[in-house]
Amino acid sequence: MTSRRRFLGSLFGLAVAPLARALRFSADPFRLGVASGYPQPDGFVLWTRLVGDFDAVPVPVRWEVFADDSLRTPVAAGLAHALPEWAHSVHVEVQGLAPGRWYWYRFLAGDAQSPVGRTRTAPAADDRAPRLRLALASCQQYEQGFYVAWRHVVADAPDLVAFVGDYIYESSWGRDHVRKHDAGEPYTLAEYRARYALYKSDPDLQAAHAACPWIVTWDDHEVDNDYADDRPEDGMPREAFLARRAAAYRAYYEHMPLPSKMRPQGPDMRIYTHLDWGRLARFYVLDDRQYRSHQACPRPGRSGGSNTVNVADCRELFDPRRTMLGHAQERWLAGAFARSRARWNLIAQQTPMAQFDQLPGEGRRAWTDGWDGYPAARARLFEALLAHRVANPVVLGGDVHAFNASDLKRDFDDPASPVVASEFVCTSITSQGWPQERIAPLLADNPHIRFADSRYRGYLRLEVSPEEARADLRAVESVARADAGCFTLASFSVTDGTPGARRLA
């Protein structure tokens, strides 16, 4: 088999080499790095984007995949074209590989060669895989810290990274910046492209992309803070906002290792999907921004954006027609639940799903931009989990710049209500959170939240085996130093067949 692959690789190289080597570059066109994503049992998506002084010219790019890190055993190769209308990005969907193993890849264009990336295929569909190591991350405001967390993610050697939103920030905010955005808030395609290029210039982020495949979803800051469907935060006219959203979605596609089926059409882009890790786990990657109902009970004088409201004063919250995912995505998700044969079902989405009462004592105060603003939609999701007897559901989220571990209950206001699923929320890579002193007094009113800590930036490491899912909350010592250390703040375990997070000693 090895000899055959080497022979085929040689043929691929002979076929594509002349075209791909014809150009000469004055600067490295691969300075945004490489990435891979969406592993399948027989392949994955490979990504890069060329940058340079060739704006209007298509550029032929050779891609190569190897079975070894010394790049001596080629198994696949081909020619792609980096087109100017897609910012010279390249998305290659490699197929025909062996399941459940690591591969190495690179790109070549003219006289330039990309960094070498490492990626892998998913286990075969019927494979009872013994383990999965996942890194869960979100919220990386460039100005507020160095991406030291990504260096520690790479050291953990995960099989997969799940990034659940706020890959870029459209706005400048926060205190004690360690570096700066190089421009104002983006509105046009060129401006969003420039913002992604700035973020992707970070070497630690590039290393994390090159270390393993990613699956991704967005939240609000990839477009505009707290937007909901076609309504922005600040009252921009609908048509103008949809033009902005189209630019933002296009730039997102151009800079992520996404399959071609996710290519945007104007302001529309379907990114929700599911993928399997053999029989061990099924991932559901959700989109809770593009299709959601507008936030309930907006503040006077504001057409959109988030708010906190006393639930007794906002009847609109409980309208059963309100949706977080859109009714089409809800139906798709219920169908995917029904067909799952996985031991663990991991729901990767943007924001905490557990109810969070922000009013100490009597009454309840809810944040309208999160799942608390869409309680009927959350209840439908829970009912779908129960109706289809989904095995070991674990919800994964981000957004709030704090670590959370929670029990998701059918009725959060009833202490005797059964636990439907477990939830783990990662803190931010850099983005600043609430003071812990603001969170701690609220935990007594939210007993289903087993742990909440906003003091640290970092990521969450999830180890999944047939017997348990273990979550390690990985905290970096400081984002003001690029060489800062990392430690495990707390660890939790979910046992096969028993929903609910149990803290480990």
C-alpha positions in Angstrom: 0.0 0.0 0.0 2.8 2.4 0.9 4.5 1.9 -2.5 1.3 2.4 -4.3 0.6 5.7 -2.4 4.1 6.9 -3.2 3.7 6.1 -6.8 0.3 7.9 -6.9 1.8 10.9 -5.1 4.5 11.1 -7.6 2.0 11.2 -10.5 0.0 13.9 -8.7 3.2 15.9 -8.3 4.2 15.6 -12.0 0.7 16.7 -13.0 0.4 19.8 -10.9 4.0 21.0 -10.4 4.6 23.1 -13.5 1.5 25.3 -13.0 2.0 25.7 -9.3 5.7 26.7 -9.6 5.4 29.3 -12.3 5.1 32.3 -10.1 7.7 34.2 -8.0 6.8 36.1 -4.9 8.5 39.1 -3.3 7.1 38.2 0.1 5.8 35.0 1.8 2.2 34.6 0.5 1.5 32.0 3.2 2.0 34.3 6.2 -1.6 33.7 7.5 -0.7 30.1 8.0 -2.6 26.9 7.3 -5.6 25.2 8.8 -7.8 22.1 8.6 -11.2 21.2 9.7 -14.4 19.0 9.7 -12.7 15.6 9.7 -14.6 12.7 8.1 -13.6 9.1 8.1 -12.0 9.4 4.7 -10.8 13.0 4.7 -11.0 16.6 5.9 -10.9 20.2 4.7 -7.6 22.0 4.2 -7.3 25.8 4.2 -4.9 28.6 3.4 -5.2 32.1 2.1 -2.5 33.8 0.0 -1.7 37.4 0.6 0.4 39.6 -1.6 0.4 42.1 -4.5 -1.6 39.9 -6.9 -5.1 41.2 -6.2 -6.8 40.6 -9.5 -5.0 37.4 -10.6 -6.0 33.8 -9.8 -3.1 31.9 -8.3 -2.6 28.1 -8.8 -1.8 26.4 -5.5 -0.6 22.9 -5.2 -1.6 20.9 -2.1 0.0 17.8 -0.7 -1.0 15.3 2.0 1.5 12.9 3.6 1.3 9.9 5.9 4.3 10.8 7.9 5.8 14.0 9.5 8.9 13.7 7.4 6.8 14.2 4.3 8.3 11.1 2.6 5.1 9.2 2.0 2.6 11.2 -0.2 -0.9 9.9 -0.2 -2.8 12.7 -2.0 -2.1 15.9 -4.0 -3.8 18.2 -6.4 -4.2 21.7 -7.7 -6.5 24.4 -6.4 -7.0 27.9 -7.6 -6.9 30.8 -5.2 -9.4 33.3 -6.7 -9.3 37.0 -6.1 -13.1 37.2 -5.5 -12.6 34.9 -2.5 -9.6 36.8 -1.2 -7.2 34.1 -2.7 -8.4 31.7 0.0 -8.2 27.9 -0.7 -10.6 25.3 0.6 -9.6 21.7 -0.4 -11.9 18.8 0.5 -9.6 15.8 0.6 -11.2 12.4 0.3 -10.1 8.8 -0.1 -7.9 8.5 3.0 -7.8 5.9 5.8 -10.0 6.5 8.8 -8.8 7.3 12.3 -5.2 8.4 11.7 -3.0 11.5 11.5 -1.8 13.1 8.3 0.5 16.0 7.4 -0.1 18.6 4.7 1.3 21.7 3.0 0.6 24.1 0.1 3.0 25.3 -2.6 2.5 28.3 -4.9 5.2 29.6 -7.2 8.5 29.6 -5.4 6.7 29.7 -1.9 5.9 26.8 0.4 3.5 27.0 3.4 4.1 25.8 6.9 3.4 22.1 7.4 0.1 21.4 9.1 -1.0 18.3 11.0 -4.5 16.9 10.8 -6.5 13.7 11.1 -9.4 11.8 9.8 -12.3 10.8 12.1 -12.7 7.1 13.1 -14.8 4.9 10.8 -18.5 5.0 11.3 -18.7 1.8 13.2 -15.5 2.2 15.2 -15.9 2.2 18.9 -13.1 4.7 19.4 -11.5 4.5 22.8 -10.9 8.2 23.4 -11.3 11.7 22.1 -9.4 14.8 23.3 -11.1 18.0 22.5 -10.1 21.6 23.2 -13.1 24.0 23.6 -12.4 27.7 23.1 -14.1 31.1 22.4 -13.8 34.9 22.6 -10.3 36.1 21.5 -10.4 39.9 21.6 -7.0 40.7 20.0 -6.3 43.9 22.0 -7.0 42.5 25.4 -4.2 39.9 25.6 -1.8 37.6 24.0 -3.0 34.3 22.7 -0.9 32.3 25.2 -3.8 29.9 25.7 -3.3 28.6 22.2 0.3 27.6 23.0 -1.0 25.5 25.8 -3.7 24.0 23.6 -1.0 22.8 21.2 1.0 21.3 24.1 -2.1 19.3 25.1 -2.1 17.6 21.6 -5.9 17.5 21.1 -7.6 15.5 18.4 -9.9 18.4 17.6 -10.6 22.0 18.5 -14.1 23.3 18.8 -14.3 27.1 18.6 -17.7 28.4 19.6 -17.7 32.1 18.7 -16.1 35.5 18.6 -13.1 34.6 16.6 -12.6 38.3 15.8 -14.1 41.4 17.4 -15.5 44.1 15.3 -15.2 46.7 18.1 -12.5 48.0 20.4 -13.3 47.8 24.1 -11.9 46.9 27.5 -9.0 48.0 29.6 -5.3 47.5 29.7 -4.8 46.7 26.0 -1.5 44.9 25.2 -1.9 45.5 21.4 -4.2 47.4 19.1 -6.6 46.8 16.2 -5.0 48.6 13.2 -8.3 50.1 12.0 -11.7 51.1 13.2 -14.9 49.0 13.2 -15.3 47.0 10.0 -18.4 47.4 7.8 -17.2 46.5 4.3 -15.8 43.2 2.9 -12.3 44.7 2.7 -12.4 45.8 6.3 -13.6 42.4 7.6 -10.8 40.7 5.5 -8.3 43.0 7.1 -9.5 42.3 10.6 -9.2 38.5 10.0 -5.8 39.0 8.6 -4.7 40.8 11.7 -6.0 38.1 14.0 -4.5 35.3 11.9 -1.1 37.0 12.0 -0.7 35.8 15.6 1.8 33.0 15.7 0.2 31.1 18.6 -3.2 31.0 16.8 -1.5 29.9 13.6 0.2 27.0 15.5 -3.1 25.9 17.0 -4.7 25.8 13.5 -1.7 23.8 12.2 -1.8 21.3 15.1 -5.1 19.5 14.5 -8.5 19.9 12.7 -11.1 22.5 13.9 -14.8 22.7 13.9 -16.2 26.3 14.3 -19.3 28.3 14.8 -19.7 32.1 15.2 -21.4 34.3 17.7 -22.1 38.0 17.4 -18.7 39.8 17.2 -17.9 38.2 13.8 -20.6 40.7 12.6 -21.9 43.1 15.2 -22.3 43.0 18.9 -25.6 41.3 20.0 -27.1 41.2 16.6 -30.2 39.0 16.1 -31.0 37.7 12.6 -31.5 40.9 10.6 -31.5 43.4 13.5 -28.2 45.0 14.6 -27.4 46.4 18.0 -27.4 50.1 17.0 -30.5 50.6 14.8 -28.8 50.4 11.4 -31.4 50.1 8.6 -32.2 46.5 7.8 -30.9 46.5 4.2 -27.7 48.2 5.2 -27.2 45.7 8.0 -27.8 42.7 5.7 -25.1 44.1 3.4 -22.8 44.3 6.4 -23.7 40.8 7.4 -23.0 39.5 3.9 -19.6 41.0 4.0 -18.9 39.6 7.4 -20.1 36.1 6.5 -18.1 36.1 3.3 -14.9 37.0 5.2 -15.7 34.4 7.7 -15.8 31.7 5.0 -12.7 33.0 3.4 -10.7 32.6 6.6 -12.0 29.3 8.1 -11.4 25.6 7.1 -15.1 25.2 6.0 -16.4 22.8 3.4 -17.8 24.2 0.1 -21.4 23.5 1.1 -21.0 26.3 3.7 -20.1 28.9 1.1 -22.3 32.0 1.7 -24.9 33.3 -0.6 -25.2 37.0 0.2 -26.2 37.5 3.8 -27.2 33.8 4.1 -24.7 31.0 5.2 -25.6 27.7 6.6 -23.0 26.6 9.1 -24.9 24.3 11.4 -24.0 20.6 10.9 -23.2 17.4 12.7 -20.2 15.1 12.4 -19.4 11.8 14.1 -16.3 10.4 15.9 -17.0 6.8 15.2 -19.5 5.4 17.7 -17.9 7.3 20.6 -19.3 10.8 19.9 -21.5 12.9 17.7 -21.0 16.6 17.5 -23.8 19.0 16.7 -22.4 22.4 15.7 -25.2 25.0 16.0 -25.9 28.6 14.8 -27.8 30.7 17.3 -27.4 34.1 15.6 -28.6 34.0 12.0 -32.1 32.7 12.6 -33.0 33.8 16.1 -36.0 35.9 17.0 -35.2 39.5 18.0 -34.4 40.0 21.6 -37.4 40.4 23.8 -38.4 43.7 25.6 -35.6 45.9 24.2 -34.6 49.0 26.2 -36.5 52.2 25.4 -35.1 53.9 22.4 -33.1 50.8 21.3 -34.3 48.6 18.4 -32.0 45.7 19.2 -29.2 44.5 21.4 -29.2 42.6 24.7 -30.8 43.6 28.0 -31.5 42.2 31.4 -35.2 42.2 32.4 -37.3 41.1 35.3 -39.1 38.1 33.8 -42.4 39.1 35.5 -42.3 42.3 33.5 -41.6 40.8 30.1 -44.4 38.4 28.9 -42.8 38.4 25.4 -40.0 36.2 26.8 -42.4 33.2 27.1 -44.0 33.5 23.6 -43.8 29.9 22.3 -43.2 31.1 18.8 -39.8 32.6 19.8 -36.8 30.7 18.6 -33.1 30.8 19.2 -32.1 28.5 16.3 -34.8 29.1 13.8 -37.5 26.5 13.3 -35.8 24.8 10.4 -32.6 24.3 12.4 -34.7 23.0 15.4 -36.3 20.4 13.1 -32.9 19.4 11.7 -31.5 19.1 15.2 -34.4 16.9 16.4 -33.9 14.6 13.4 -30.1 14.4 14.0 -30.9 13.5 17.6 -33.2 10.7 16.5 -30.6 9.2 14.2 -27.6 9.3 16.6 -26.0 6.0 17.6 -23.2 7.7 19.5 -22.3 7.0 23.1 -21.8 10.7 23.8 -23.7 13.6 22.1 -21.8 16.9 22.2 -23.7 20.0 21.4 -21.3 22.8 20.4 -22.9 26.2 20.5 -22.3 29.7 21.5 -23.6 30.6 25.0 -24.5 29.1 28.3 -27.8 27.1 28.2 -28.3 26.9 32.0 -30.7 29.4 33.5 -28.9 32.2 35.2 -31.0 34.3 37.6 -29.3 37.7 38.0 -31.6 38.9 40.8 -30.7 37.7 44.3 -33.6 36.6 46.4 -37.2 36.8 45.2 -38.0 37.1 41.5 -35.8 36.4 38.6 -33.8 38.6 36.2 -32.8 37.3 32.8 -30.3 38.2 30.1 -32.2 38.5 26.9 -29.3 37.8 24.5 -28.7 34.3 25.8 -30.9 31.2 26.2 -32.7 32.8 29.1 -34.1 35.1 26.5 -35.6 32.2 24.6 -37.0 29.8 27.3 -39.5 28.1 25.0 -36.8 27.3 22.5 -34.6 25.9 25.2 -37.5 23.8 26.5 -38.1 22.4 23.0 -34.5 21.4 22.7 -34.7 19.6 26.1 -37.9 17.8 25.1 -36.2 16.6 21.9 -33.3 15.2 23.9 -35.8 13.3 26.1 -38.1 12.2 23.3 -35.3 10.7 21.3 -33.5 9.2 24.4 -30.3 10.8 23.3 -27.4 9.2 25.1 -25.2 11.3 27.3 -25.9 14.8 26.0 -23.3 17.4 26.9 -23.7 21.0 26.0 -20.6 23.0 25.2 -20.6 26.8 25.2 -18.6 30.0 25.6 -19.5 33.7 25.3 -19.6 34.8 28.9 -15.8 34.9 29.5 -16.1 32.6 32.5 -15.8 28.9 33.3 -19.2 27.2 34.1 -20.2 23.7 34.9 -23.9 23.1 35.2 -26.7 20.6 35.3 -29.4 21.4 32.7 -32.8 20.7 34.2 -36.2 20.3 32.7 -37.4 22.9 35.1 -34.7 25.1 36.6 -37.1 26.5 39.2 -37.9 23.0 40.7 -35.1 21.5 42.8 -36.6 18.0 42.2 -36.7 18.4 38.4 -34.6 15.8 36.6 -31.3 16.7 35.0 -31.6 16.4 31.2 -28.0 17.1 30.2 -24.6 18.3 31.5 -23.1 21.6 30.4 -19.5 22.9 30.3 -18.7 26.5 29.3 -15.2 27.6 28.5 -13.8 31.0 29.5 -12.3 33.3 26.9 -9.0 33.1 25.2 -8.4 36.8 26.1 -11.7 38.7 26.4 -12.3 40.3 29.8 -15.2 39.0 32.0 -17.3 40.1 34.9 -15.5 40.5 38.3 -15.9 37.3 40.3 -17.4 39.4 43.1 -20.4 40.1 40.8 -21.0 36.4 40.1 -20.5 34.8 43.5 -23.5 36.4 45.2 -25.8 35.0 42.5 -24.8 31.3 42.8 -27.2 30.7 45.7 -30.1 31.5 43.4 -28.7 29.1 40.7 -28.0 25.8 42.5 -27.8 23.9 39.2 -24.7 25.9 38.3 -22.1 23.7 40.0 -19.2 26.1 39.3 -18.7 29.6 37.9 -15.3 31.4 37.8 -14.6 34.5 35.8 -11.1 35.3 37.1 -9.1 33.5 34.4 -8.7 33.4 30.7 -8.0 30.0 29.0 -9.8 27.1 27.5 -11.5 23.8 28.4 -10.0 20.4 27.7 -12.5 17.6 27.4 -11.4 13.9 27.5 -14.1 11.6 26.3 -14.0 7.8 26.7 -16.9 5.2 26.6 -17.0 5.4 30.4 -16.9 9.2 31.1 -16.4 12.7 29.8 -13.8 14.6 31.9 -13.6 18.4 31.7 -10.4 20.2 32.8 -10.8 23.9 33.1 -7.4 25.2 31.9 -6.6 28.7 33.2 -3.7 30.8 32.0 -1.8 32.8 34.6 -1.9 36.1 32.6 -2.7 37.2 29.1 -0.4 40.2 29.5 2.6 38.0 29.0 3.1 35.8 25.9 5.1 33.3 28.0 2.6 32.9 30.8 2.0 29.5 32.3 -1.3 27.5 32.5 -2.9 25.3 35.2 -6.0 23.3 35.8 -8.4 25.4 37.9 -10.9 22.6 38.4 -12.0 19.2 36.9 -15.4 17.7 36.4 -16.6 14.3 35.3 -19.8 13.1 33.7 -20.3 9.3 34.0 -21.8 7.3 31.2 -25.6 7.0 31.8 -25.7 9.6 34.6 -26.3 13.2 33.5 -24.8 15.9 35.7 -21.3 17.2 36.4 -19.4 15.8 39.4 -16.4 17.8 40.6 -13.2 15.8 41.0 -10.8 16.2 43.9 
